[in-house]
């Protein structure tokens, strides 16, 4: 073999070996417009972009009766919708799309975001002086697309739980909390990271789960996200 050709082959082999040693870049996409989830990922130093897709969050009766399964399904719907959008645009590369949903469950009833101030007051009255469960479902979809026609998908979903106990509250105290306005886009009508922290006596579990994204568990199960 001519010397120049041998040198070129050696150089090509060296470049291939070097490329193989390079860590694979994963595009992390958060399928949520929640500023709380954004802040939690940023706190852990994760580089990501945000894409929000509107999905149907209504639940069939069998899911309403099974909150852990319901929160998983909603997380999967949110992530799956963004996966479809991304692939529809001809995406190539490696991506991890994170969908999440959080539910407050009291005596088997799912408390979503309140529809009105009276609905928020009803939820807070039920929660005061009692212990309820917060479930956050997280669904991570992994996309491998060397080219637009060669796509492989996989996903894994988990549910993290926390038990939250509220202080007993008089109606006047609950009315004062409602005036701050943070109830209306929060499951269960309270924000554990805001003024709602004053309502909480004790949390058994991860505060991040209550806020909306258990990032410690997420990064333990998917270390390549960071």
N, C-alpha and C positions, 0 to 999 in steps of 0.2 A: 504494500500500500504506500503511495507517495507520502512523504513526510508531512506536507501541508494538509492532506486529507486526514491523516492520523491526528494531527493537532486539532483540526476542526472537530473531529469526533470526540476527542477528549474534552474539549471546551464545552461541546453540547451536553455531554454526560455530566460534567461538573455543574452546568447551569440547571439541568434537570434535578440533580441531587440537591442543589441549593434551594430550588423551588419547593421540593418535597419537604424540606426542613422548615420552611416558612409556615407559621401558624395560619390556618385558614380564616379569612375574614368573614364574619357573620354579620349580616345586616339585621339589627334588632329593631323591630317595629312594635310599638305599643298600640294596640287596637282599642284605645280609650281616650276620651277627652277629659278625663278626671284630673284636675290639677293635683289632687292628693297622690294619685298613683305616679304621676310625672315626678313629683317631688321625692317620692320614696326611691324611685329608680335613680334619680340624679344624686341622691344622698349616697348611694352605693357606688357611684362612679361609672354607671353603665351608659354607654353611648347609644342613643336610639333616636328614631324619628316617630312621629305620631300620625296615625291615620285612623279616622273615625268613620265607621259605616253604620248607617241606621239599620237596625234589625228589629224584628218583631219580638218583643219581650213578654208577650202574653203567654200564659202557661195553661196547658191542658189540665183537666181535673186530676189525672194520675200524678202529674208533676207537682201540682199544688199540695198534694198529700204527701209528697216526698221531697222536702226542702233540699237535702244534700244532692239528690239527683237533679233537681231543678236548677240549682246554682251552677252545677257542672254544665248542663245543657246550654244555659245562657252564656257562659264563658266560651263554650265551643262555638256557638252561633256568632258571637262577636268576632272571634279570631278568624273563623272560617269565612265570614263575609269579606274581611280584608284580604285573606289569601286569594279569594276569587278575583277581587279587584286588581291585586298586584299581578297575578298571572294573566289576567285579561289585557294588561298593558305590555305583555311580552317580557316580563322580568327575567333576567339571567343572573345567576350567582347563588349564594347561600344565604338564607334568611331564617330568622326565628320571629314568628308573630305571636304576641302575647295578648290573650283576651282574659278579662277578669270580670267577675260579678260578685257583689256582696249582698247578703240577705240578713236581716234581723228576724229571728224566730222566737216567738213567745207563746208558750203553751201549744205548740204545733202550728200556730198561725204565722204566715209569712207577712212581715211588715216591710213593704216597699217604700218608695218615696211618697210622702203624703200628698193627697190630691187637693187639700185645702187646709186652712188653719184649724178648722174643727177636726179634720182627720188627724192632723199633727198632734192636737191636744188629746185626742182619743188614744193615740199610740203612747204618748208620754205618760198619761195616767195609768195605762196598763203596765208600763215598764217600771214606774216609780216604786221603790221598796221591794222589787223582785229581781230575780236573776233570769236573764235571757241568754240565748245563744246567738253568736254572730258567725256566719259561714261565708268564707270567701272562696269561690271556685276560680282556679287558674288553669287556662288551657294554652299550651305552647305548641304551635304548629311549626314544624321544621320543613323548609322548602329547599330542595336541591335542583337547580336548573342550569346545567352547563350551557344549554341553549334553549330557545323558546319551545322547541319541540320535544326536548328530552327533560321531563320533569318528574321528580319523585317527591312524595309527601309522606309525612308521618306526624302524629300528634300524641301528646300525653296530657291528661287532665288530672288535677288533684284538688281536694277540698281541705282547707285549713279551718280549724274551729277555735273559738274563744268563748268563754263564759263571762258575761258582764253583769255585775250587780249594781243597781242604782240605789242611791240614798232615798229614803222616804221624802217626798216633796209635797208641800201644800199647793193648792191650785194657784195661789198668788205667785209662788216661786216658778211654777211651770209657765205661767203667763208672762213673767218677766223674761224667761229664757226665750220664749217664742218671739218676743219683740226684737231680738237681735237678728232674726231673719235667716239664720243658718240652717233651719230645719228643712227647707222645702226641696232641696235636691239631695237629701240624705236618707238612706234606708233607715227606718225606725225613727226618723224625725230628729236625730241628734248627730252632732259631730264630735267624736271623741278627741280630735286634735284641736278643737276650738273651745268655745265657751261651754260646750256640752261636757267637757271634762269635769266641770263642777258637779254634774249630776251623778257621776260615777263614784261608787264606793270602792269597788274592787274589780280587777280584770284577771281572770285565770286564762293564760294563753298569751299570744303575741299581740301587742298593741297594733302593730302594722296590719294584722289580719282584720282588726276592727276598723282601721282607717281605710283599708281597701286593697292591700296587696302585701302578702307575707313574703317580703323580698329575701329574707334570710333563707327560708326554705326554697324559694324559687332558684336562688343562685347555688344552693347546695345540690339541687336536682339537675340544674342546667348550668354548670360552671362555665361553659363556653360563651355565655351571654356577656361576660365581663372581660 
